[in-house]
Amino acid sequence: MQLGPSQFRSICSVTVLVPRVNVKSLQQTKRFVMETRIMNTPQPTKMPAFRQVGEKQLPNPVLCMAWSPKRDLIALANTAGELLLHRLANFQRVWSLPPNENTGKEITALAWRPDGKILAFSLGDTKVVVLCDAEKAEILHLFPLENPVSCMHWMEVLEESSVLNSFYTSEDESNLFLPKLPTLPKSYSTTSKIFSEEKSDEILNLLGEVRLNILVLGGGSGFVELYAYGMYKIATLPGVPGTCSSLCLSSDLKSLSIITEIRSAGNDPEICYIQLDTGLLSDCLPEVTRMARKFTHISTLLQYLRLSLTCMCEAWEDILMQMDLRLTKFVQEKNTSTQVQDEFLELLLWGQSSPELQALLMNQLTVKGLKKLGQSIETSYSSIQKLVISHLQSGSEALLYHLSEVKGMSLWKQKFQPLGLDSAAIEDAITAVGSFTLKANELLQVIDKSMKNFKAFFRWLYVAMLRMSEEHVPPELNKMTQKDIAFVADFLSEHFSENEELFDRKGKYFNVERVGQYLKDEDEDLVSPPNTKGNQWLKFLQESTHLKESPLLFPSYSQKSLHFVKRMMEGVIELCLQKPAEVIGKSVKQAVCLPLYTVPESSENTPRLFELPSLYNDKKTNMHYGVFCMPEISPCKLYLLRKFTDPFRPVPNALMAIDLSNVLSHSIDDDAAGASSDCVYSCQDARFYDDETLTVVLRASEEDNRGRVLAQLPLGSALSCEEEFNWDPSLRLDQQSGAIPVKGLVLENQWRDLENMKAQFVAVNGIRKVACVLSSNLRHVRVYEMDVEDEEDEERPESQNASSDQDGLEETPAIQGEAEGGETEGGGQRSKEQLESGEALELS
């Protein structure tokens, strides 16, 4: 250790006094000078540079950890399928999202949107990706995949240009032409229990900021996909070997770094580093941003229309089927050969009914039931009518607007043809949206006609039933004109005819209620399609040879339900969106493939979600970094690989090793007491804290009883290594590891002993300056503020550190118990004996 001037002067002054001491030999003089120097030299402090702010023993093992990029929040996923969000302070739980049958129970990966408002997680058992609102723990969107996801990465493009800046400021021009989409009514919640009330605002907020961000997903069998704004699939990347374990897309979109695990028969799994050239995304960034933003608008509107249609289905009640089912039962039980239609017509014209019809009306339907049925029909039809007008039509108009703008982009072939925009496919999508709009208008006409028919029919039948029961008929209901009689007669002849085909299909003879068939998610034709006889416009189209097949006219699909046309529209739009993803995916080529090392079969039982290598993108220098260990080859070394984001640009010092043998600086007291300063450490986990710092969990060798250490490794000196490594492409890296240049590091106070904890993994956020350490049993967590010294350590000797940490841990659960609603018994309070037993079990 280097001494300051004042310290040097003090030592010199003492040295001058040496001749006055009774010394018999030169050796005794040297020993005295050395002891005096030690006494006058300031002792190096081991004061931790990190402050522990929370600790917790969790009931279920943790599988994934991810810090929010904008707030002091950390998301955890456990083996029970729960998604948990905790605060930094005291590790207090904010919310938990339990496993859901519709989403899945096996969470495999987590990623935050760069603005910290949306949390994405993947589920392996159902092969879906879910986007969750970080504020309310509500699922906003989910989409299925062909393969389960093993890793994900959500990045934001930081490139600036005048074209992009003008787009960012003018992107909201659609608000000038389109009205704001109305909020879905609070009274309806979807039957699937995935989406809760009043979701339209949250769904529209899925768009987030205008600046492009991309969610990268990776899985087995070379599965890699890119989703713009986390919703629109912008690329499917073929040809990636093995199973992805880590991903990192550069902020300039020039390349994608991937760590894969390649298995072959009879050999250990091989870990490889792959760099893909994504130059098309970088070269066409303004066009990609415009196209992705439009397609994300379209995906959001499709989700809005799905929820609107779900609300319409819930507004339609099963009680509306009672009339059909009771008339069917009446047909099956009656002994006469008279048609039901004739029975009601006799009651209308002569005021007389058969005993069977009277029993049906008075005993099964009843006056009270008829009144309730009439009110239910009016309420349901009015609600559905409002949803069609305010939600379906508004959403369809917005969808048509954005698709029309995309069609305009596709016609600018110089800019957008390389991205795969197909004007013909977009035209088909516009036509499908037009057909959906026509079907919604058809439903409005059916609702309007049905409300008038039912109102007149129920008014007449209510009066007839009052007369049957010899009750008083109100004067305002007793008046019925000849026109009213003709109206009811037409209604009876059209709706009350027995249908043998309908009985075979649905088990009922009648279809008096005509609205529900439009809301059925079935491929079959409508039971009672609208009567188009006498429609002058349709007759004109059929007779016109020029308009009959005109692309300007939208097909109506009069025999199909609204649900069917909606699914058809989604399929056509999906085909329209797939073409750019295929074209961009085919443009991505493999630029680098470096086999690193093999994984021994003995480590197959360890958690793979946390394992090294880990990847990082330095946005300032446009550099990809990868950090990994080869414990079978060099257990005390940490390897650092770096590549420029431009895959064809060579990088000096592309590979180096950091020697961890004597990485920590120990006090001279330890050396004087006979302790070995050569405590050998190996790396358990390593994550990039920022561009210049690596956060690591170190483990002392079995001979040294020093436990685990959390440390910050500065990379400046390691990256300044001038020695080059000549990589032999015919060999794996572990087969030529002896030639890798090695750099030694010695830390001062940027480390801390992790007492009473068998630490194994770490998650960090250099922007928020926080870290979370996870134990090897995946249940014990501690959280730290990384650039703040522990205030309590300044006021007590080191020997009290462990007991102080223990006291702080005992005080924490009481706060957590109140905040978490009693996650542990007794409101979250745990005794000292319980805590010590848990730690003893972990350390055993």
TIKELUM-827898 format. One record per residue (C-alpha): residue number from 0; z, y, x; residue in three letters. Coordinates in steps of 0.5 Angstrom, whole numbers, plus 500, padded with zeros to 3 digits. Example, Ala and Ser with C-alpha at 12.3 -4.5 7.8 and 13.67 -1.06 7.14 Angstrom:
# residues 2
[0,[516,491,525],ala],
[1,[514,498,527],ser],
# end
This chain:
# residues 844
[0,[500,500,500],met],
[1,[498,507,503],gln],
[2,[504,512,504],leu],
[3,[504,519,502],gly],
[4,[506,524,508],pro],
[5,[513,525,505],ser],
[6,[514,518,505],gln],
[7,[511,517,512],phe],
[8,[516,523,515],arg],
[9,[522,520,512],ser],
[10,[520,513,516],ile],
[11,[519,517,522],cys],
[12,[526,521,522],ser],
[13,[529,514,521],val],
[14,[525,511,527],thr],
[15,[528,517,531],val],
[16,[535,514,530],leu],
[17,[533,507,533],val],
[18,[535,508,540],pro],
[19,[543,510,538],arg],
[20,[543,503,535],val],
[21,[546,498,539],asn],
[22,[540,493,540],val],
[23,[540,488,545],lys],
[24,[532,486,545],ser],
[25,[525,489,543],leu],
[26,[525,484,537],gln],
[27,[531,486,534],gln],
[28,[529,493,534],thr],
[29,[522,492,531],lys],
[30,[526,488,525],arg],
[31,[531,494,524],phe],
[32,[525,499,524],val],
[33,[521,494,519],met],
[34,[528,493,514],glu],
[35,[528,501,514],thr],
[36,[521,502,512],arg],
[37,[522,497,506],ile],
[38,[528,501,504],met],
[39,[525,508,504],asn],
[40,[518,505,501],thr],
[41,[517,507,494],pro],
[42,[517,500,490],gln],
[43,[510,499,486],pro],
[44,[512,499,479],thr],
[45,[510,493,474],lys],
[46,[510,498,468],met],
[47,[505,495,463],pro],
[48,[500,500,461],ala],
[49,[499,497,454],phe],
[50,[504,498,448],arg],
[51,[506,492,444],gln],
[52,[505,495,437],val],
[53,[506,488,433],gly],
[54,[507,481,433],glu],
[55,[506,475,428],lys],
[56,[506,468,427],gln],
[57,[501,466,422],leu],
[58,[501,460,417],pro],
[59,[494,458,418],asn],
[60,[490,457,425],pro],
[61,[485,463,426],val],
[62,[478,462,427],leu],
[63,[475,469,428],cys],
[64,[477,476,430],met],
[65,[473,482,429],ala],
[66,[476,489,430],trp],
[67,[473,495,426],ser],
[68,[469,500,430],pro],
[69,[472,506,426],lys],
[70,[479,504,424],arg],
[71,[485,501,427],asp],
[72,[484,495,423],leu],
[73,[482,488,425],ile],
[74,[479,482,420],ala],
[75,[481,475,421],leu],
[76,[478,469,418],ala],
[77,[483,462,418],asn],
[78,[482,455,417],thr],
[79,[484,456,409],ala],
[80,[478,460,408],gly],
[81,[481,466,407],glu],
[82,[479,473,410],leu],
[83,[485,477,412],leu],
[84,[485,485,414],leu],
[85,[491,487,418],his],
[86,[493,494,421],arg],
[87,[494,495,428],leu],
[88,[501,498,426],ala],
[89,[506,492,426],asn],
[90,[500,488,424],phe],
[91,[501,489,417],gln],
[92,[496,486,412],arg],
[93,[492,490,408],val],
[94,[489,485,403],trp],
[95,[486,478,403],ser],
[96,[480,475,400],leu],
[97,[481,468,398],pro],
[98,[476,462,398],pro],
[99,[471,462,392],asn],
[100,[468,456,390],glu],
[101,[461,461,389],asn],
[102,[461,463,396],thr],
[103,[465,458,400],gly],
[104,[471,456,404],lys],
[105,[468,455,411],glu],
[106,[468,462,415],ile],
[107,[464,461,421],thr],
[108,[463,468,424],ala],
[109,[465,476,422],leu],
[110,[461,482,424],ala],
[111,[463,489,422],trp],
[112,[457,494,420],arg],
[113,[457,500,425],pro],
[114,[460,505,420],asp],
[115,[466,500,419],gly],
[116,[465,500,411],lys],
[117,[462,494,410],ile],
[118,[465,487,413],leu],
[119,[460,481,413],ala],
[120,[462,474,414],phe],
[121,[458,467,414],ser],
[122,[460,461,410],leu],
[123,[458,454,413],gly],
[124,[459,450,407],asp],
[125,[455,454,402],thr],
[126,[450,457,408],lys],
[127,[451,464,405],val],
[128,[452,471,408],val],
[129,[457,475,404],val],
[130,[458,483,405],leu],
[131,[465,485,403],cys],
[132,[467,492,402],asp],
[133,[472,494,407],ala],
[134,[476,498,402],glu],
[135,[477,494,396],lys],
[136,[476,487,399],ala],
[137,[470,486,394],glu],
[138,[464,482,395],ile],
[139,[458,487,394],leu],
[140,[452,482,396],his],
[141,[451,475,398],leu],
[142,[444,472,400],phe],
[143,[443,465,402],pro],
[144,[440,462,408],leu],
[145,[437,455,410],glu],
[146,[442,454,416],asn],
[147,[449,455,417],pro],
[148,[451,461,421],val],
[149,[455,460,428],ser],
[150,[455,467,430],cys],
[151,[453,474,428],met],
[152,[452,481,431],his],
[153,[451,488,427],trp],
[154,[448,494,432],met],
[155,[446,501,431],glu],
[156,[440,504,433],val],
[157,[442,510,438],leu],
[158,[435,512,440],glu],
[159,[433,519,438],glu],
[160,[426,522,436],ser],
[161,[423,528,432],ser],
[162,[420,523,428],val],
[163,[426,520,426],leu],
[164,[430,526,425],asn],
[165,[425,529,420],ser],
[166,[426,522,417],phe],
[167,[433,522,417],tyr],
[168,[433,529,413],thr],
[169,[428,528,408],ser],
[170,[430,520,407],glu],
[171,[433,522,400],asp],
[172,[427,525,397],glu],
[173,[427,520,392],ser],
[174,[433,523,389],asn],
[175,[429,529,387],leu],
[176,[424,525,383],phe],
[177,[429,519,380],leu],
[178,[435,520,376],pro],
[179,[442,517,379],lys],
[180,[443,510,376],leu],
[181,[448,510,371],pro],
[182,[455,506,373],thr],
[183,[455,499,370],leu],
[184,[460,499,364],pro],
[185,[467,497,365],lys],
[186,[468,493,359],ser],
[187,[464,487,362],tyr],
[188,[466,483,368],ser],
[189,[461,478,371],thr],
[190,[462,471,369],thr],
[191,[461,468,376],ser],
[192,[467,472,378],lys],
[193,[464,474,384],ile],
[194,[463,481,382],phe],
[195,[468,485,379],ser],
[196,[468,492,375],glu],
[197,[464,498,376],glu],
[198,[460,495,382],lys],
[199,[454,500,381],ser],
[200,[456,505,386],asp],
[201,[459,500,391],glu],
[202,[452,497,391],ile],
[203,[448,503,392],leu],
[204,[453,505,398],asn],
[205,[451,498,401],leu],
[206,[445,503,404],leu],
[207,[450,506,408],gly],
[208,[447,511,413],glu],
[209,[440,513,414],val],
[210,[440,511,421],arg],
[211,[437,504,422],leu],
[212,[442,498,423],asn],
[213,[441,491,424],ile],
[214,[445,485,423],leu],
[215,[443,479,427],val],
[216,[445,472,425],leu],
[217,[444,466,429],gly],
[218,[445,458,428],gly],
[219,[443,451,430],gly],
[220,[436,449,431],ser],
[221,[434,455,434],gly],
[222,[436,459,427],phe],
[223,[435,467,429],val],
[224,[434,472,423],glu],
[225,[435,480,423],leu],
[226,[437,484,417],tyr],
[227,[436,491,417],ala],
[228,[442,495,414],tyr],
[229,[445,488,413],gly],
[230,[440,486,407],met],
[231,[433,486,408],tyr],
[232,[430,480,413],lys],
[233,[426,484,418],ile],
[234,[425,478,422],ala],
[235,[425,471,423],thr],
[236,[425,469,430],leu],
[237,[422,462,432],pro],
[238,[422,458,438],gly],
[239,[430,459,440],val],
[240,[432,452,443],pro],
[241,[439,450,442],gly],
[242,[445,452,438],thr],
[243,[446,460,438],cys],
[244,[454,461,440],ser],
[245,[453,469,442],ser],
[246,[448,474,440],leu],
[247,[447,482,442],cys],
[248,[441,486,440],leu],
[249,[440,492,445],ser],
[250,[441,499,442],ser],
[251,[434,501,444],asp],
[252,[431,495,440],leu],
[253,[427,492,447],lys],
[254,[431,486,447],ser],
[255,[435,481,444],leu],
[256,[440,477,449],ser],
[257,[442,470,446],ile],
[258,[447,465,449],ile],
[259,[445,458,447],thr],
[260,[448,451,447],glu],
[261,[442,446,448],ile],
[262,[444,438,447],arg],
[263,[440,432,450],ser],
[264,[441,425,449],ala],
[265,[446,422,454],gly],
[266,[447,429,458],asn],
[267,[453,434,457],asp],
[268,[451,440,453],pro],
[269,[448,445,457],glu],
[270,[449,453,456],ile],
[271,[443,457,457],cys],
[272,[442,465,457],tyr],
[273,[436,467,454],ile],
[274,[433,474,453],gln],
[275,[427,475,448],leu],
[276,[422,481,448],asp],
[277,[423,485,442],thr],
[278,[418,490,444],gly],
[279,[415,491,437],leu],
[280,[421,494,434],leu],
[281,[422,499,440],ser],
[282,[415,501,440],asp],
[283,[414,502,432],cys],
[284,[422,504,431],leu],
[285,[420,510,426],pro],
[286,[415,506,422],glu],
[287,[420,500,422],val],
[288,[426,505,420],thr],
[289,[422,507,414],arg],
[290,[419,500,412],met],
[291,[426,497,413],ala],
[292,[430,503,409],arg],
[293,[425,502,403],lys],
[294,[425,495,403],phe],
[295,[433,496,403],thr],
[296,[432,500,397],his],
[297,[428,495,393],ile],
[298,[433,490,395],ser],
[299,[439,494,393],thr],
[300,[435,495,386],leu],
[301,[434,488,385],leu],
[302,[441,487,386],gln],
[303,[443,493,381],tyr],
[304,[438,489,376],leu],
[305,[441,483,376],arg],
[306,[448,486,375],leu],
[307,[445,490,369],ser],
[308,[442,483,366],leu],
[309,[449,480,367],thr],
[310,[452,485,363],cys],
[311,[447,484,357],met],
[312,[448,477,357],cys],
[313,[456,478,356],glu],
[314,[455,483,351],ala],
[315,[451,478,347],trp],
[316,[456,473,344],glu],
[317,[456,466,342],asp],
[318,[459,468,335],ile],
[319,[452,470,333],leu],
[320,[450,463,333],met],
[321,[454,461,328],gln],
[322,[449,463,322],met],
[323,[444,458,325],asp],
[324,[449,453,326],leu],
[325,[452,453,319],arg],
[326,[445,453,316],leu],
[327,[443,447,320],thr],
[328,[449,443,318],lys],
[329,[448,445,311],phe],
[330,[441,442,311],val],
[331,[443,436,314],gln],
[332,[449,435,309],glu],
[333,[445,438,302],lys],
[334,[443,432,297],asn],
[335,[437,436,294],thr],
[336,[430,437,297],ser],
[337,[430,444,296],thr],
[338,[428,449,302],gln],
[339,[434,453,305],val],
[340,[429,459,304],gln],
[341,[428,457,297],asp],
[342,[435,457,296],glu],
[343,[437,464,298],phe],
[344,[430,467,294],leu],
[345,[433,464,288],glu],
[346,[440,467,289],leu],
[347,[436,474,291],leu],
[348,[432,474,285],leu],
[349,[436,471,279],trp],
[350,[443,471,282],gly],
[351,[444,464,282],gln],
[352,[446,459,287],ser],
[353,[446,451,288],ser],
[354,[453,448,289],pro],
[355,[451,447,296],glu],
[356,[449,454,298],leu],
[357,[455,457,294],gln],
[358,[460,452,298],ala],
[359,[457,454,304],leu],
[360,[457,461,303],leu],
[361,[464,461,300],met],
[362,[468,456,304],asn],
[363,[464,456,311],gln],
[364,[462,463,312],leu],
[365,[467,466,307],thr],
[366,[467,474,306],val],
[367,[471,475,311],lys],
[368,[467,471,316],gly],
[369,[461,475,314],leu],
[370,[464,482,315],lys],
[371,[466,480,322],lys],
[372,[459,477,324],leu],
[373,[456,483,321],gly],
[374,[460,487,326],gln],
[375,[459,483,332],ser],
[376,[452,483,331],ile],
[377,[452,491,330],glu],
[378,[456,492,336],thr],
[379,[453,487,341],ser],
[380,[446,489,339],tyr],
[381,[448,496,340],ser],
[382,[451,495,347],ser],
[383,[445,491,349],ile],
[384,[440,496,347],gln],
[385,[444,502,351],lys],
[386,[444,497,357],leu],
[387,[436,496,357],val],
[388,[435,504,356],ile],
[389,[440,506,361],ser],
[390,[440,501,366],his],
[391,[434,496,366],leu],
[392,[429,502,365],gln],
[393,[432,506,370],ser],
[394,[432,501,375],gly],
[395,[425,499,374],ser],
[396,[423,506,374],glu],
[397,[426,507,381],ala],
[398,[424,500,383],leu],
[399,[417,502,381],leu],
[400,[417,508,385],tyr],
[401,[419,505,392],his],
[402,[414,500,391],leu],
[403,[409,505,390],ser],
[404,[411,509,397],glu],
[405,[411,502,400],val],
[406,[404,501,398],lys],
[407,[402,508,401],gly],
[408,[405,506,407],met],
[409,[401,500,407],ser],
[410,[395,504,407],leu],
[411,[396,507,413],trp],
[412,[394,501,417],lys],
[413,[394,505,424],gln],
[414,[402,505,423],lys],
[415,[404,500,419],phe],
[416,[399,494,419],gln],
[417,[402,491,426],pro],
[418,[409,491,422],leu],
[419,[405,486,417],gly],
[420,[405,490,411],leu],
[421,[400,487,406],asp],
[422,[397,492,401],ser],
[423,[395,486,396],ala],
[424,[402,483,396],ala],
[425,[405,490,394],ile],
[426,[400,491,389],glu],
[427,[402,484,386],asp],
[428,[410,486,386],ala],
[429,[408,493,383],ile],
[430,[405,489,377],thr],
[431,[411,484,377],ala],
[432,[415,490,376],val],
[433,[411,493,370],gly],
[434,[411,486,367],ser],
[435,[419,486,367],phe],
[436,[419,493,364],thr],
[437,[414,491,358],leu],
[438,[419,485,357],lys],
[439,[425,490,357],ala],
[440,[421,494,352],asn],
[441,[419,488,348],glu],
[442,[427,486,347],leu],
[443,[428,494,345],leu],
[444,[423,493,339],gln],
[445,[426,486,337],val],
[446,[433,489,337],ile],
[447,[431,495,333],asp],
[448,[428,490,328],lys],
[449,[433,485,328],ser],
[450,[439,491,327],met],
[451,[435,493,321],lys],
[452,[434,486,318],asn],
[453,[441,484,319],phe],
[454,[444,490,316],lys],
[455,[440,490,310],ala],
[456,[441,482,309],phe],
[457,[448,482,310],phe],
[458,[449,488,305],arg],
[459,[446,484,300],trp],
[460,[449,477,302],leu],
[461,[456,481,302],tyr],
[462,[455,483,295],val],
[463,[452,477,292],ala],
[464,[459,473,295],met],
[465,[463,478,292],leu],
[466,[460,477,285],arg],
[467,[461,469,287],met],
[468,[468,470,288],ser],
[469,[469,475,282],glu],
[470,[471,481,286],glu],
[471,[470,488,285],his],
[472,[463,491,288],val],
[473,[464,498,291],pro],
[474,[459,502,287],pro],
[475,[455,504,293],glu],
[476,[453,497,295],leu],
[477,[451,495,288],asn],
[478,[445,499,288],lys],
[479,[439,496,290],met],
[480,[432,498,290],thr],
[481,[425,494,289],gln],
[482,[424,496,296],lys],
[483,[430,493,299],asp],
[484,[429,487,295],ile],
[485,[422,486,298],ala],
[486,[425,487,305],phe],
[487,[430,482,304],val],
[488,[425,477,301],ala],
[489,[421,478,307],asp],
[490,[427,477,312],phe],
[491,[428,471,309],leu],
[492,[421,468,309],ser],
[493,[420,470,316],glu],
[494,[427,467,319],his],
[495,[430,462,314],phe],
[496,[424,457,315],ser],
[497,[426,450,317],glu],
[498,[423,448,324],asn],
[499,[423,441,326],glu],
[500,[421,443,333],glu],
[501,[427,447,334],leu],
[502,[431,442,332],phe],
[503,[429,437,337],asp],
[504,[429,442,342],arg],
[505,[436,446,341],lys],
[506,[439,441,335],gly],
[507,[438,447,330],lys],
[508,[433,448,325],tyr],
[509,[434,456,325],phe],
[510,[433,462,329],asn],
[511,[435,467,325],val],
[512,[438,471,331],glu],
[513,[432,473,335],arg],
[514,[435,477,341],val],
[515,[439,471,345],gly],
[516,[433,467,346],gln],
[517,[431,473,351],tyr],
[518,[437,473,355],leu],
[519,[437,465,356],lys],
[520,[435,463,363],asp],
[521,[430,458,362],glu],
[522,[423,456,363],asp],
[523,[422,454,356],glu],
[524,[418,459,352],asp],
[525,[421,463,346],leu],
[526,[423,459,340],val],
[527,[421,465,336],ser],
[528,[416,470,340],pro],
[529,[414,477,337],pro],
[530,[409,477,331],asn],
[531,[403,480,334],thr],
[532,[398,479,328],lys],
[533,[395,486,326],gly],
[534,[397,489,333],asn],
[535,[391,494,334],gln],
[536,[392,495,341],trp],
[537,[392,487,343],leu],
[538,[386,486,339],lys],
[539,[382,492,342],phe],
[540,[384,489,349],leu],
[541,[382,482,347],gln],
[542,[375,485,345],glu],
[543,[374,489,351],ser],
[544,[370,485,357],thr],
[545,[372,491,362],his],
[546,[380,492,360],leu],
[547,[381,484,359],lys],
[548,[382,483,366],glu],
[549,[383,490,369],ser],
[550,[388,490,374],pro],
[551,[391,497,371],leu],
[552,[394,493,366],leu],
[553,[400,489,366],phe],
[554,[401,482,363],pro],
[555,[406,482,358],ser],
[556,[408,474,358],tyr],
[557,[410,475,350],ser],
[558,[412,467,350],gln],
[559,[417,468,356],lys],
[560,[424,471,356],ser],
[561,[427,477,360],leu],
[562,[430,472,365],his],
[563,[424,468,366],phe],
[564,[420,475,367],val],
[565,[426,477,372],lys],
[566,[426,471,376],arg],
[567,[418,471,377],met],
[568,[419,479,379],met],
[569,[424,477,384],glu],
[570,[419,471,387],gly],
[571,[413,476,388],val],
[572,[417,481,391],ile],
[573,[421,476,396],glu],
[574,[414,474,398],leu],
[575,[412,481,399],cys],
[576,[418,482,403],leu],
[577,[417,476,407],gln],
[578,[410,478,410],lys],
[579,[413,483,415],pro],
[580,[419,478,417],ala],
[581,[414,473,419],glu],
[582,[409,478,423],val],
[583,[415,481,427],ile],
[584,[418,475,428],gly],
[585,[412,472,431],lys],
[586,[411,478,436],ser],
[587,[418,476,439],val],
[588,[417,472,446],lys],
[589,[422,469,450],gln],
[590,[422,473,457],ala],
[591,[428,470,460],val],
[592,[431,463,460],cys],
[593,[437,462,465],leu],
[594,[440,455,465],pro],
[595,[448,457,467],leu],
[596,[452,450,467],tyr],
[597,[454,444,463],thr],
[598,[460,443,458],val],
[599,[464,437,459],pro],
[600,[465,433,453],glu],
[601,[473,433,454],ser],
[602,[472,440,452],ser],
[603,[469,439,445],glu],
[604,[475,439,441],asn],
[605,[477,446,443],thr],
[606,[475,452,439],pro],
[607,[468,454,440],arg],
[608,[468,460,436],leu],
[609,[472,464,442],phe],
[610,[469,461,448],glu],
[611,[465,464,453],leu],
[612,[460,467,455],pro],
[613,[461,473,451],ser],
[614,[455,479,451],leu],
[615,[455,486,451],tyr],
[616,[450,492,451],asn],
[617,[451,498,455],asp],
[618,[448,503,451],lys],
[619,[448,509,457],lys],
[620,[445,505,462],thr],
[621,[441,500,457],asn],
[622,[443,494,460],met],
[623,[445,487,458],his],
[624,[452,484,460],tyr],
[625,[454,477,460],gly],
[626,[461,474,462],val],
[627,[463,467,463],phe],
[628,[467,462,467],cys],
[629,[465,455,470],met],
[630,[472,452,470],pro],
[631,[469,445,473],glu],
[632,[466,449,479],ile],
[633,[470,455,481],ser],
[634,[476,455,476],pro],
[635,[479,462,479],cys],
[636,[472,466,479],lys],
[637,[469,470,473],leu],
[638,[462,471,473],tyr],
[639,[458,477,471],leu],
[640,[451,477,469],leu],
[641,[447,483,468],arg],
[642,[439,484,465],lys],
[643,[436,491,463],phe],
[644,[434,491,456],thr],
[645,[427,492,458],asp],
[646,[426,484,460],pro],
[647,[420,486,465],phe],
[648,[425,491,469],arg],
[649,[428,488,475],pro],
[650,[435,489,476],val],
[651,[439,489,483],pro],
[652,[445,485,483],asn],
[653,[444,481,477],ala],
[654,[449,476,478],leu],
[655,[456,476,482],met],
[656,[463,473,481],ala],
[657,[470,476,481],ile],
[658,[475,472,485],asp],
[659,[481,472,481],leu],
[660,[486,468,486],ser],
[661,[490,474,488],asn],
[662,[488,479,482],val],
[663,[495,482,481],leu],
[664,[499,486,485],ser],
[665,[506,484,486],his],
[666,[512,487,488],ser],
[667,[515,487,495],ile],
[668,[522,485,493],asp],
[669,[518,478,490],asp],
[670,[515,477,497],asp],
[671,[522,479,501],ala],
[672,[525,474,496],ala],
[673,[521,468,498],gly],
[674,[516,468,492],ala],
[675,[509,467,494],ser],
[676,[504,473,493],ser],
[677,[498,468,493],asp],
[678,[499,466,485],cys],
[679,[492,463,483],val],
[680,[490,465,476],tyr],
[681,[484,463,472],ser],
[682,[481,466,466],cys],
[683,[482,464,459],gln],
[684,[478,469,455],asp],
[685,[474,475,457],ala],
[686,[471,481,453],arg],
[687,[468,488,454],phe],
[688,[473,493,453],tyr],
[689,[468,499,455],asp],
[690,[462,500,459],asp],
[691,[466,499,466],glu],
[692,[472,495,464],thr],
[693,[473,488,462],leu],
[694,[479,485,458],thr],
[695,[482,478,460],val],
[696,[487,473,459],val],
[697,[489,470,465],leu],
[698,[493,463,466],arg],
[699,[497,462,473],ala],
[700,[496,455,476],ser],
[701,[501,450,474],glu],
[702,[505,450,481],glu],
[703,[506,458,479],asp],
[704,[511,459,473],asn],
[705,[508,466,471],arg],
[706,[505,464,464],gly],
[707,[499,468,461],arg],
[708,[497,475,463],val],
[709,[493,480,459],leu],
[710,[489,485,464],ala],
[711,[484,490,465],gln],
[712,[479,489,470],leu],
[713,[475,495,473],pro],
[714,[468,493,474],leu],
[715,[466,499,478],gly],
[716,[467,495,485],ser],
[717,[464,489,483],ala],
[718,[458,492,481],leu],
[719,[457,496,487],ser],
[720,[456,489,491],cys],
[721,[450,490,495],glu],
[722,[449,482,497],glu],
[723,[443,479,493],glu],
[724,[443,472,489],phe],
[725,[437,469,490],asn],
[726,[436,465,484],trp],
[727,[433,458,484],asp],
[728,[429,457,477],pro],
[729,[429,449,478],ser],
[730,[436,449,478],leu],
[731,[442,450,474],arg],
[732,[447,456,476],leu],
[733,[453,451,477],asp],
[734,[448,447,482],gln],
[735,[448,453,486],gln],
[736,[454,457,485],ser],
[737,[456,457,492],gly],
[738,[451,462,494],ala],
[739,[453,467,489],ile],
[740,[456,473,492],pro],
[741,[464,474,491],val],
[742,[468,480,490],lys],
[743,[475,481,490],gly],
[744,[480,485,486],leu],
[745,[487,487,486],val],
[746,[490,491,480],leu],
[747,[496,496,480],glu],
[748,[499,497,473],asn],
[749,[493,495,469],gln],
[750,[496,488,467],trp],
[751,[502,485,463],arg],
[752,[506,479,462],asp],
[753,[505,475,456],leu],
[754,[512,473,455],glu],
[755,[514,467,450],asn],
[756,[506,466,448],met],
[757,[501,461,450],lys],
[758,[495,466,450],ala],
[759,[488,464,450],gln],
[760,[484,469,447],phe],
[761,[483,476,446],val],
[762,[479,481,441],ala],
[763,[478,488,444],val],
[764,[476,495,441],asn],
[765,[475,500,447],gly],
[766,[473,506,442],ile],
[767,[480,505,438],arg],
[768,[483,502,445],lys],
[769,[486,496,442],val],
[770,[487,489,443],ala],
[771,[489,483,439],cys],
[772,[491,477,443],val],
[773,[491,470,440],leu],
[774,[495,464,442],ser],
[775,[492,457,444],ser],
[776,[495,454,437],asn],
[777,[491,459,434],leu],
[778,[497,462,430],arg],
[779,[501,467,434],his],
[780,[498,474,435],val],
[781,[500,480,438],arg],
[782,[497,487,438],val],
[783,[497,492,443],tyr],
[784,[495,499,444],glu],
[785,[491,499,451],met],
[786,[492,506,454],asp],
[787,[499,507,452],val],
[788,[505,505,456],glu],
[789,[511,502,453],asp],
[790,[516,507,452],glu],
[791,[522,502,452],glu],
[792,[520,499,458],asp],
[793,[521,506,462],glu],
[794,[529,506,460],glu],
[795,[531,499,462],arg],
[796,[530,494,467],pro],
[797,[525,489,467],glu],
[798,[530,483,466],ser],
[799,[531,486,459],gln],
[800,[523,486,457],asn],
[801,[523,479,454],ala],
[802,[529,480,450],ser],
[803,[527,487,448],ser],
[804,[520,484,446],asp],
[805,[524,479,442],gln],
[806,[528,484,438],asp],
[807,[522,488,436],gly],
[808,[519,482,433],leu],
[809,[525,480,429],glu],
[810,[524,487,426],glu],
[811,[517,487,424],thr],
[812,[517,481,419],pro],
[813,[521,485,414],ala],
[814,[516,491,414],ile],
[815,[510,486,413],gln],
[816,[514,482,408],gly],
[817,[514,488,404],glu],
[818,[507,490,405],ala],
[819,[504,483,404],glu],
[820,[508,481,398],gly],
[821,[512,476,401],gly],
[822,[508,472,405],glu],
[823,[514,469,408],thr],
[824,[520,467,404],glu],
[825,[526,472,403],gly],
[826,[521,477,403],gly],
[827,[518,476,410],gly],
[828,[525,476,414],gln],
[829,[525,471,419],arg],
[830,[531,469,423],ser],
[831,[532,469,430],lys],
[832,[533,461,430],glu],
[833,[526,460,426],gln],
[834,[522,465,431],leu],
[835,[525,461,437],glu],
[836,[523,454,434],ser],
[837,[516,457,433],gly],
[838,[515,459,440],glu],
[839,[518,453,443],ala],
[840,[513,449,439],leu],
[841,[508,453,441],glu],
[842,[510,453,449],leu],
[843,[511,445,449],ser],
# end
